[in-house]
Amino acid sequence: MKKLLATTAGLLMSTAVVGTATAQAVNDNQLSDPRVRQAIAYALDMETIVDTIFEGNAILANGLQPHGPNKPDGLNYYKYDPDKARALLAEAGWDESRELDVVYYYADQITADFMAAMQAYLADVGVQMNYRLLEGDVGAQLTVMPDDPVEGPSGLSWDIAYGARAALAPHEYFNRFAYGQMPMIPNVPEMNDLVAKANGTADVAVQREAFHEMERIVNENVYILPLYYQQLFIFQSDRIDRNGNPYGNEQYNYNWGITEWTVEPNEDGERVAYTNTGPQQFFELPWRNLGIWITSKAVFDTVLLADGALTPIGGELADSYEMSDDGLTLTVTMRDDALWHDGDPVTAEDVAWSIQAAAINPTTQPTVSASFRAIKGAEAYVAGEADEISGISVDDNVLTLEFETVAPNILLSLTQFHPLPRKYFDGVDPIQLQQSDFWQKPVGSGPFMIDEVRMNDFMTLVPFEDYHGGVAKIEQIIVTPSGDGDGNLVRNAAAGRADFGYTKNTADVPALEEMENITVVPIDFPYTRMFWINQFVRK
């Protein structure tokens, strides 16, 4: 890095046009000046950081969304330019005595190395920073809203936070830019209208127009600084044959066709496969993290089916569905051969009850929750003003959803939504579903059923003989406990106890790739690592 050049500061409030915005601080916090935020972007040599610290296992970002149709062309990558960073800081009158408080919540060596590199790059252009690991209730420390979403002061204790956002739908990247939803960014009026535009239609082309414009606004003003798109890496041993079934976004649910997979018999002639993402202390309600647990994909079925890119492609528990021309009525006909693992049929009543419970449960994934809360009567039910959601009705095996407003992601949501057997939750408050004893050994409707469970040790899955999609060819899956980051993955793979799964830990990838019996498949997916920049005045 070049030596720090002398700059002439002075508290300048002159204006300079940056894209469509006027470059000027909007309050007494210098981070509210887009020139300062742009300078931070230019100061970081992200290309070198990705090539070295992340060993090339990441994709440079220039917007919130990964490359694809929802992203416009021509966004600025803020390519490393320390001289430009210094000039912008001088123009903005940056106070070089100020020390930025940077926080992060990934307790791995790669993140620590990244923080050290960031500190050095910023120091080179005259910006001091310290960095610290957030502990305790991390979510609460990142999302405290200011009392006044325009004037502040901030409810946050930090200046910059390093974190990530994964998105089931593009709306998850942008909906929080609506008035009063963002804990670190003062109101951006033009974003309010665009958020309403994207949420007011199921027309993908109209949504895309709004996403494109919002990307441009964020990029020009650096309200948030996207750094890189993290890939996930599917690993598979040479014992497994997917028999032509696709690879896709493993954090969610898609048509991976596990009933058709085969595995080489072990020395005892048994067709046994090993994987991870099993429970550590209890099984998690599958409405929260949707697809990261093996149980979400193998034990529970979804209402509809998606392909590897998460595009709805047909029914799973549903036999068929029909959306009205105005997008306000969805009719779902359930298949008549789907069973719970206890042998009882999966009914439209089960699905209706599950949707109503998910609408009020606070842990339901945001896109799914927003889709269900658009149903007529949902807001009254959530507010405690009604005993049920009036827009949900059942006639035999037909489920009808009537919407108050268009739910732009309802079909996508149903490809990720796992209904539960209602009879096991009689008398249980839907807000408290996770506390039910059901989660010690849940009953699902998918191709595998839970056999043996030893919490924080292992569990086993066996084929459900009456599965509507045919009996799985793998006779047993032995599952070790872990989250989607598994500290024991490399060791288990080397010992032949990791036949399939995925990792987002780039440090695992070289070791897995060196194993002759392991194939690693990189998958691009919506998971963006970024800096959230606190632009309110701190208390």
ROBA-840019 format. One record per residue: x, y, z of N, C-alpha, C in turn. Coordinates in steps of 0.1 Angstrom, whole numbers, plus 2048, in hexadecimal, padded with zeros to 3 digits. Example, Ala and Ser with C-alpha at 12.3 -4.5 7.8 and 13.67 -1.06 7.14 Angstrom:
<nodes>
8847C784E87B7D384E8847DF84E 8807EA8478897F584788180084F 
</nodes>
This chain:
<nodes>
8087F480080080080080980C800 8048177FA80B8237F980B82A806 81683280881683A81580B844815 8078478217FC85182380185F81D 7F98648147FC87180F7F687C817 7FC8878187F789281F7EA897819 7E089B8217D48A081B7D18AD822 7CA8B581B7C58C28217B78C0825 7B48BF8337A78BE8377A18CC83B 7978CD8407908D98437818D5842 7798DA84B76C8D584B7648DB840 7658D483475E8D98287508D3827 7478DB8247398D78227358DA814 73F8DC80B73C8DF7FD7368D27F7 72E8D47ED7278C87E772E8C47DA 72E8B77D77328B27CB7298A67C7 7268A67BA71C89C7B672288E7B4 71C8847BB7218777BA71586F7B4 71586A7A870A8637A26FE86C7A2 6F38677A86E686F7A96E58767B6 6EF8757BF6EE87B7CC6F78867CE 6F488F7D76FD89A7DB7068957E6 7138977E471D8927EE71E89C7F9 7188998047198A280F71489A81B 71A89C82771589683370689B836 6FE89283B6F089583E6EE89884D 6F98958556F989986370789A868 70989B87571689E87A72089187A 71B88687672387A87572987A867 73687B86673D87B85973A86F851 73686485773385884F72685A847 71E86584A71286884271586F835 72287283372787882772B86D81D 72486C811727862808736862803 73C86E80374A86E7FF753866809 75086681675785E81F75584F81D 74884C81B74583E81874C83980B 74C84180175383D7F576283C7F7 7678457FF776844802779837809 77183281277382681977381A80E 76A81B8057698117FA7768117F1 77A81D7ED78681E7E579381A7ED 79381B7FA79F8188027A280A803 79880180179A7F280379D7EC7F6 7A87E47F67AC7DC7EA7A57CF7EB 7987CF7E87907C27E97957B77E0 79A7BB7D479F7B17CB7AB7A97D1 7B47B07D77BF7A97DE7BA7A17EA 7B17A77F27AC7A07FD7A57937FA 79D7937EF7977877EA7A177D7E6 7AB7817DE7B57787D97BE7727E4 7C07797EF7C97757F97C276F805 7BB77880C7B57738197AA769816 7A276B80C79776280979C7577FE 7A87577FB7AE74D7F27A674C7E5 7A17577E07997577D378B7517D4 78774D7E077A7467E176F7507E4 76E75B7DD7637657DE76376D7D2 7587747CF75677C7C375478B7C7 75D7937C175C7A17C474E7A77C2 7497B07CB73C7B57CB73C7C47C6 7327C77BF7307D67BC7217D97BE 71A7D17C570C7D37C87077C97D2 6FB7CC7D76F67C37E26F37B57DC 6EE7B47D06EA7A87CA6F67A27C2 6F77957C270178F7B86FD7917AA 70678E7A17047917936F878878E 6EF78F7866E37887816DA79277C 6CE78E7786C47977716BF7A277A 6BF7A07876BA7AA7906C47B5793 6D07B478D6DB7BE7906DE7C6783 6DE7D37846E17DB7786F07DB774 6F37DE7687017E07637067ED768 7137EE7677197FB76971B800778 71A7F778171C7FB78F72B7FD792 72E80679B73D80979E7427FE7A7 74D7F87A47547EF7AC75D7F67B7 75E8037B676780A7C07758037C0 77B8027B47887FB7B37928037BC 79B7FB7C27A58017CB7AC80D7C6 7AA8187CD7B08257C87B282E7D5 7BE82B7DC7C08337E87C18427E6 7C78467DB7C88557D87BA85B7D7 7B08547D07A38597D079C8597DD 79F84F7E579984F7F379E85B7FB 7AB85E7FA7B18698027AA8767FD 7A98787F07A38847EA7948867EF 78C87B7EF77F87C7F477E87F803 78787980B78787C81978B88B81B 79489081479889E81578D8A7811 7868A480777B8AC8027708AC80D 76E8A18137638A081E7688A582B 7758A982C7798AE83977A8A3844 77F89884078088D84A789890856 78488D86178B88F86E794883870 7A188586E7AA87986F7AD87587D 7A887C8877A987889579E86E899 79486D89078986489478D856891 78984D89B78C83F89977F837898 77D83088C77182988A77081C892 76581989776280D89E75C803895 7637F989175F7EE88775C7E188F 7507DC88C74C7CF89374A7C4889 74B7B888E7487AC8857447A188E 73E79788873978C89073D77E88C 74777D88374C77087E75976D886 75976388E76476089776E756890 77275A88477C75187D788759879 7937528767A075987379F761866 79875D85C797764850791772853 78677385B78178085E78A789866 79278387079C78A8777A679086E 7AB7888647B578D85A7AF798852 7A279784E79C7A184679B7AE84E 7987AD85B7977B98637A57C0864 7AF7B88657BD7BE8667C17C5859 7BD7BE84E7C07C48417B87D183F 7AC7D18437A47DD8417AA7E984A 7AE7E68567B47F085E7C07F6858 7C87EE8517D47F384B7D17FB83E 7C77F78367C37FE82A7BE80C82E 7B580C8387AF81983C7B9822842 7C381D84A7CD8258507D582C845 7D782583A7DF82A82F7D9837829 7CB83882A7C58448247C184E82F 7C584B83C7C38558467B685284F 7B184684F7A58438577AA838861 7A883C86E7AB83387979F82A87C 7A281E88079781588479C80B88E 7938068977957FA89F78B7F089B 78C7E489F7827DA89B7817D08A7 7747CB8A87717C28B47667B88B0 7667AD8B675D7A28B47507A58BC 7457A58B67387A68BE7357998C5 73179A8D172D78E8D97207908DF 71A7858E470C7868E97027868DF 6F778E8E06EC78F8D76F17988CB 6F77928C16FC7998B66F17A08AE 6E67998AC6DB7A08A46D77AD8AA 6D57AD8B86D17B98BE6DB7C48BD 6E77C18BD6F27CB8BB6F37D18AD 6ED7CA8A46EE7CE8966E17D5891 6D67D48986C97D88936C27E289B 6C87E88A56C17F28AE6BD7FE8A6 6B08018A56AB80C89D6AD8198A4 6B082489E6B08318A46A28358A8 6A083E8B26928438B568D84B8A9 6958528A369185A89769885588B 69184E88169884887669E85286C 69C85F86E6A28698656AD87186C 6AB8758786B487D87F6BD876889 6B986A88D6C18628976BE8688A5 6C78668AF6D48618AD6D48518AC 6DF84C8A96E183D8A76DE8358B3 6D882A8B16D68208BC6E18168BD 6EB8178B36F580E8B17028138B8 70B8098BC71780D8C372380C8BB 72280B8AD72D8098A572C812898 73781389173881B885736813878 73D80887773C7FF86C73B7F0871 7327E986B7307DB86E7337D2862 73B7C886473D7BE8597347B285B 72C7B08517227A585271E7A1845 71279A84470E7948386FF794837 6FA79382B6EB7918296E978681F 6E277C8226DE7728186D0775815 6CC7738086BE7778046B776B7FD 6AB7688016A375F7FA69D7667EE 69A7737EF69577B7E469C7897E5 69D7907D96A479D7D969E7A77E3 6917A67E668B7AF7EF6927B07FD 6987A480169F7A480E6AB7AD80E 6B17B08026BC7BA8026B77C8804 6AB7CB7FF6A77D97FD69B7DE806 6937D480B6877D981268A7E181F 6967DE82469A7E683169E7F482E 69F7F88216A180681E69580E81F 68980882167D81082367E81882F 67682283067782C83B675825849 67F82785267E82285F682814861 68880E85768C80085869B7FD859 6A38078576B28058576B880C863 6BF80486B6C480A8786D1813876 6D781386A6E381B8686E282585D 6D78268566D682F84B6CA83884C 6CC84684C6C184F84D6B884D840 6AC8518416A284F8376A7853829 6A584B81F6A884E81169B84E80A 69585A80768785A8026858537F5 68F8547EC68D84D7DF68C83E7E0 6938397EB69282A7ED6858267F2 67D82E7F967082B7FE6678277F2 6678307E865E82D7DD6628217D5 66F81E7D46748127CD6718057D4 6728067E266E7FA7EA65F7F77E8 6578017E86497FF7E66467FA7D8 64D7FE7CE64C7F97C064F7EB7BF 65A7E67C565E7D87C46557CF7CC 64F7D47D66467CC7DF6377CC7DA 6347D57D16267D77CD6227CF7C1 62B7C67BC6277BF7B062E7B17B0 6287A87AA62E79B7A763479A79A 6347A579263A7A67856497A7787 65079D78365F79C7856667A877E 6617AC7726677B676A6667C4771 65B7C67776597D377F6627D378C 6627C779266A7C679E6797C979A 67D7C378F68B7C578B68F7D3788 6867DB7836887E978168B7F078E 6847ED7986867F37A56937EE7AB 6967E17AA6A37DC7AF6AF7E37A8 6AE7E579B6B97EB7946BB7F9799 6B180179B6B280F7A06B780F7AE 6B38067B66B78067C46C68027C5 6CA7F97BD6D97F57BC6E18027B8 6DC8097AE6E48157AA6E581F7B5 6DA8217BD6DA82B7C76E48277D3 6E381A7D66EC8157E16FB8167DC 6FD8127D070B8127CA7118207CA 70982A7C570E8377C471083E7D1 70883B7DB7098417E87108397F3 71382D7F071A8247F9713824807 7058238066FE82281370281581A 70580B81270A7FE8177167FB80E 7217F581372C7F280A72D7E3808 7277DE7FD7297CF7FA7387CD7F7 73D7C27FC74B7BE7FB74D7B37F1 7477A87F474879C7EB73C7937ED 73A78B7E37307817E37367747E7 73276E7F27377617F67317567EF 73874D7EA7337417E47317367EF 72872D7ED7287217F572E7167ED 73370C7F473A7017ED7346F47F1 72E6ED7E77286E07E97336D67E8 7346CD7F273E6C37F27376B57F1 73E6AC7EA73869F7E87436957E6 74168A7EE74B67F7ED7496777E0 75366F7DC7516677D074865B7D3 7436597DF73A64F7E272C6527DE 72965F7DC71C6647D971A6677CA 70F6637C470B6667B66FE66C7B7 6FD6797B26F067F7B26E767B7A6 6ED67379D6E666E7926DF67978A 6E66847876E168E77F6D9699785 6D76987926CF6A27996D76AF79C 6D16BA79C6D96C779C6DF6CB7A9 6E96D47A86EF6DB7B36E86E97B3 6E66EE7BF6DF6FB7C06E37027CD 6DB70C7D16DD7147DC6D970C7E9 6E47067EF6E26FD7FA6DC703807 6DC7108086D77178146C7716814 6C27138086B37138066AF705801 6A37047FD69D6F77F969B6F77EA 69F6ED7E369E6EC7D569D6DD7D1 69B6DA7C46986CD7BF6A56C57BE 6AB6C27C96B86BB7C96B76AC7C6 6AB6A67C76A86997C36AF68E7CB 6B06907D86B86877E16B26797E1 6A66777DD6A06697DD6A76617D2 6AD6687C86B46617BD6C365F7BF 6C86657C96D76647CB6DA6567CF 6E66527CC6EB6447D06F86467D7 6FC63D7E070863D7E770E62F7E6 71B62E7E57226217E472061A7F2 71E60D7F271C6067FE72A606806 72860681373460581C7395F781D 7435F48257485E682673E5DC82B 7335E18317295D783571D5D782B 71F5DD8207155DD81670A5E6818 70B5F08217015F982570360681D 6F760C8186F86188106F662481A 70162882070063282B70863E826 70364A82870965782570B65F831 71566883171767183C716680838 71068884170F69683F70F69D84C 70D6AB84C70D6B38587006BB858 7016C68606F56CF8626EA6C8869 6ED6BF8736E46B987C6E26C2888 6D86BE8916D56C689C6E06C58A7 6E26D08AE6EC6D08B96E56CF8C7 6DA6D68C96D26D58D56C36D28D2 6BE6D68C76B06D38C36AF6D68B4 6A46D18AE6A16D48A069B6E189F 6A06E989669B6F789468E6F788C 68570089067970288867E706879 6796FF86F67F70086267B70D85A 67371686166F72285B67972D85C 68372B86468D73586769973585D 6A072B85C6AC72A8536A9722847 69D71E84569871883969F70B834 6AC70C8306B27018296BF6FD82E 6C57038396D270083D6D46F3844 6C96EE84A6C96E18516C66D6848 6CC6CA84A6C96BF8426BA6BB843 6B56BD84F6A76BA85169D6C2849 6A16CE8466986D783D6976D182F 6A26CB82A6A16C681D69C6B781C 6A06AF82669D6A182569169C82E 68E6A383968369F8426766A683F 6776B383B66B6BA83966A6BE82A 65E6BC82465B6C18176566CF817 6576D680C6516E380A6446E2802 63D6ED8026306ED7FB6326ED7EC 63B6F57E763F6F57D864E6F27D7 6526F07CB6606EC7C86676F77C0 6746F97C367C7027BB6876FB7B5 68D7017AA6996FC7A46A57017AC 6B16FE7A76BD7027AE6BF7117AF 6B97197A66BA7277A76AE72D7AF 6A67247B569B7287BE68F72E7B6 68E72A7A968272D7A16777237A3 66B7277A766071D7A965E71579C 65D70879D65B7007916506F6793 6486F679E63D6EC79F63A6E97AD 6336DE7AF62E6DA7BC6386D07C2 6376CF7D063E6C57D76336BF7E0 62F6C57EB6236C07F26166C57EB 6186CF7E360C6D47DA60C6CC7CD 6006C97C95FF6C27BC5FF6CD7B1 5F86D87B35F86E37AA5F46F07B1 5F66FB7AA5F27087AF5EE7117A4 5E771C7A85E272679E5E27337A4 5E873D79E5E774B7A35DE75379A 5D575B7A05CC7647995D476E791 5CD7747875D477E77E5D878A786 5D178E7905D479A7985DE7977A3 5E278A7A45EC7867AE5E77877BD 5DA7877BF5D57887CC5CE77B7D1 5CE7717C95C87647CE5D17597C9 5D57507D25DD7457CE5D57387D3 5D372F7CA5CC7227CD5D67177CC 5D870F7D65E17047D75D96F77D9 5DB6EE7D05D56E17D25DF6D77D7 5DD6D17E35E76C87E95E66BB7E3 5F16B47E25F16A67DD5EB69D7E7 5E56927E35DE6897EC5E667D7F0 5F367D7ED5FB6717F16066757FA 6076817FF61168580860E682816 61767C81D61567782B62067D834 61B67F84162568284C62C67484F 63767585563F669858638660862 62D66586962565C87261A65586A 61965785D610651854603658851 6016638585F566C8565F767484A 5EC6788435ED6808375F168F83A 5F96958315FB6A38315EF6AA82B 5E96B38335DC6B982E5DE6C882C 5D46CD8245D36DB8225D26E382F 5CB6DC8395C96E38465D76E484D 5E06DA84C5ED6DB8515F56E784B 5F36E983E5FA6F48385F570183C 5E770283C5E170E8415E571284F 5E57098585E970B8665F8710866 60070985E60E70C85E61171B859 60A71E84F60C72C849607736854 5FC73485A5F873D86460273E870 60773387461173387F61E73A87B 62273886E62E73E86A62D74D868 62175286561E760864620767871 61E76187C61F76788962C764890 63275988C63F75589364A75E890 65176489A65B76E898668769891 66A75C89167675788B67575487C 66975587666775186866F75A85F 67575485567E75B84C677767845 67E77284467777F84066F77E833 67477882966C77881C66077081E 66176482565575C82764B763830 65076983B64777084464077B83C 64778383464078E82D636789823 63877D81D62F77781462277481B 62376E82761776982E610775835 61777F83861178B83F609793834 60B79082860379781D5F579181B 5F37868225E677F8215DB788828 5CF7888235C57908295C378B838 5C27958415C079284F5CC78E856 5D878D8505E47898575E9793861 5E87A085D5ED7AA8665E47AB873 5D77A98715CE7A987D5D179D886 5D47928805D77868875E478888F 5EE78D8885FB78F88F5FA79989A 5F17A38985EF7AD8A35E67A98AE 5E179C8AD5D97978B85CA79C8B7 5C67A18AB5B97A78AA5AF79C8A3 5B57918A05AC7868995B277989E 5A976F89E5AD7618A25B3759897 5B275E88A5B775787F5B9760873 5C075C8695C376485D5B7761854 5AF76B8515A376A84A5A576683B 5B07698365B37678275B8759824 5B975082F5BD74282D5B073982E 5AD7318235A27288245A571B81E 59E7118235A170381E5936FC81A 5936F680F5886EE80A58D6E1806 58C6D780F5916C980C5A06CA80B 5A66C77FF5B46C77FE5B96D47F6 5B06DE7F55B46EA7EE5B66F67F9 5C16FC7F85C57078005C47147F8 5BD71E7FD5BC72B7F65C17367FF 5CA73E7F95CF74A8005CB7567F8 5C475F8005C076C7FA5C8777800 5CE7807F85D878A7FC5D27987FD 5D679F8075D27AD8095D97B57FE 5E67B27FD5EF7B97F35F77AE7EC 5FC7B17E06047A77D96107A37E2 6127967E261D7907E962778B7DE 6317947DB6397917CF6417847D0 64377F7DC64C7737DD6447677E3 6377667E162F75C7E863374E7E2 63574D7D56387407CF64673B7D4 6507457D465D7427D865C73E7E7 6547457EF6537417FD64E7337FF 64472F7F763F7227F96497177F4 65371A7EC65D7107E966770E7F4 6667177FE66F71680A668713817 65B71281665271082264F702825 6526FE8316506F08366446F083F 6386EB83A62D6E98446306DF84F 62A6E185A62B6D886561E6D1868 61E6C586F6126BE87260B6C487E 6006CA87B5F86D28855F66CB892 5F26BE8915EE6B789C5F86B68A8 6056B88A560F6B78AF6106C58B7 6096CF8B260B6DC8B95FD6E18BF 5F46D88C25E86DD8C85EB6E38D6 5E66EF8D75E86F78E45F56FE8E4 5FD6FE8DA60A7048DA6097128D4 60D71C8DB60E72A8D561772A8C9 61272E8BD61A72E8B16267378B2 6267418BB6327498BE63D7418C5 6397378CC64272F8D46447208CE 64271F8C16437118BB65070A8BE 65B7128BF66870C8C066A7058CE 6617098D86627038E565B6F68E6 6546F18DC64D6E58DC6566D98DD 6526CE8E46596C28E465B6BB8D6 6536BF8CD6536BA8BF6616BB8BA 6696C58BE6766C78B86816BF8BD 67E6B58C66886AB8CA6896A08C0 67E69D8B967E6938AE6726968A5 6736A089C6686A489466369A88A 65769B88765069387C64E69B870 65469786565469F85864C69884E 64E69C84164669683665069482A 65D69582C66769482266B68681F 67568481667A67781268166F81D 68667682768D66F83268667283F 68666984968066B85668C669860 68A66F86C69466F87669366187D 69E65B87F69E64E8856A364F894 6B06528956B76538A26BC6618A4 6BB6668B06C06748B36C86738C0 6D56778C06DC67A8CC6E26888CA 6DB6918D16DE6A08CF6ED6A38D1 6F26AB8C97006B08C97096A48C7 7056998C170D68E8BE70B6898B0 6FF6848AD6FB6808A06ED67D89F 6E867C8936DA6778916DB66F884 6D16668826D065E8766C266186F 6C36618626B76628596B5655851 6A96518506A664584769B64883E 69A64183269064482868264282E 67964B82A66B64A82D664641822 66063582665C62B81C650630814 64763881A63B63D81363C64B80D 64864F80B64A65D80564465D7F7 63D6687F563566A7E863F66B7DC 64B66E7DE6556707D365D6647D1 65A6597D766264C7D666C64A7E1 67063E7E467863B7EF68763E7EB 68E6457F469C6497F26A563D7F1 6AF63D7E96B86327E76C36317F1 6C663D7F86D063C8036C963780F 6CE62D8156C76268206C862D82E 6D263582F6D463C83C6DD64883A 6DA6538416E365E8416E6661850 6F36618526F86648606FC673860 6F767A8696F86898696FF68D876 70A69587471169B88070B6A9882 70B6AE88E7066BB89170F6C688D 7096D18877116DD8847076E787E 70C6F487E7056FE87670A6FD868 70770886070C70885271B70B852 72170E85D73070E85E734703868 73B6F986273E6ED86A74D6EC86C 7516EE87975F6EE87C7666E187B 75E6D687A7636C98797626C386A 75E6CB86175C6C68547686C084D 7736C784D77F6C18467846B484D 7836B485A7886A886177E69C85E 77169F85E76769485B76969084C 76B69984376D69583577968C833 78469083A79068883978E67A83F 78567984878266C84E777664847 77266983C76866283475A66483B 75866E84374B67084A74467D846 74668183973F68D83373E68A824 73268482173068081372968B80A 72169481171B69F8097186AA813 7176B680E7136C28167196CE80F 71A6D981771F6E58127266ED81D 72F6F68187356FF82273670D81C 73671782473972582074672A825 74D72182C75A725832765723827 76A72E82277472D81778172681C 78372582978F71F82E78E71082C 78270A82C7806FC82A7836F781C 7817008127816FC80478E6F67FF 79A6FD8027A66F77FD7A96E9802 7A66E780F7A86DA81579F6CF80F 7926D380D7896C980678D6C67F8 7916D07F17956CE7E37A26C57E2 7AA6C57EC7B66BD7EC7B36AE7EE 7A76AB7F37A369D7F579F6967E8 7A568B7E57A26847D879467F7D7 78E67D7E37806777E37756817E4 77968E7E476F6997E676F6A27D9 7636A57D47616AF7CA75A6BB7D0 75F6C77CD7596D37D27536DB7C6 7476DF7C873F6E67BD73C6F47C3 7426FF7BD73E70D7C27317117BC 7297177C571B71C7C171A72B7C4 7177337BA7147417BC7067427C2 70474A7CC6F774B7D26F67597D9 6EA75E7DC6E976B7E26ED76C7F0 6FA76E7F270077080070B77A7FF 70878680471179180271779580F 72579580F72C79B81B72D7AA818 72B7B282372B7C082172F7C782E 7307D482C7327DE8387257E5839 71F7E58457147EE84871B7FA84F 71880684A71E81284E71481A856 71781D86370D82486B70E833869 70483986370484785E6FC850867 6F884B8726F285487C6FC859886 6F986488C7028698977008608A3 70B85B8A870B8528B470985A8C0 7028538CA70085A8D770D85C8DE 
</nodes>
